[in-house]
Amino acid sequence: MPASLAWLFLADVIPTGWGETIPPKHLDAAARLGHYFLGHALAVFDQMAAEPERDDAHHVLDWRLRTGRSEFTRREAFSALSRLRFRRVADLDPALQTLTEHGFLRQLEPPPGSRAGRPASPRWEVHPASAESAQSAEL
């Protein structure tokens, strides 16, 4: 007998229930509780199994929607986003690649000519329709 079923039964008949059989109403109540918690457990497991790149892409897309930017550099996105999610600038690349593959972003060509020192941060242009389509995005 499952422990939850025994506790449901005993909660109803605490003084006399130790030697009695469990009536059908308690079996039904335990089954309803099991189905209730099963739905919640499946939703949690679905979130746990989600792809990290997809979750990161949604996070970048949410930032873009909040700021309303039409273009940005990788450095600007990294500076604005959480260090708990993106510890290094390179950690942002899979999310940007996912958004590019799904048409939300387009990587712009680097400016012509070379400068001395650090190369320019890669730059992305936001698709004009991404604000409307991002709300229902299935990445």
Secondary structure, DSSP 4 states (H G I P E B T S, - for coil): --HHHHHHHHHHSTTTGGGSPPPHHHHHHHHHHHHHHHHHHHHHHHHHTS-HHHHHHHHHHHHHHHHT-SEEEHHHHHHHS-TTT-SSGGGGHHHHHHHHHTTSEEEPPPPSS--SSSPPPPEEEE-TTHHHHHTT---
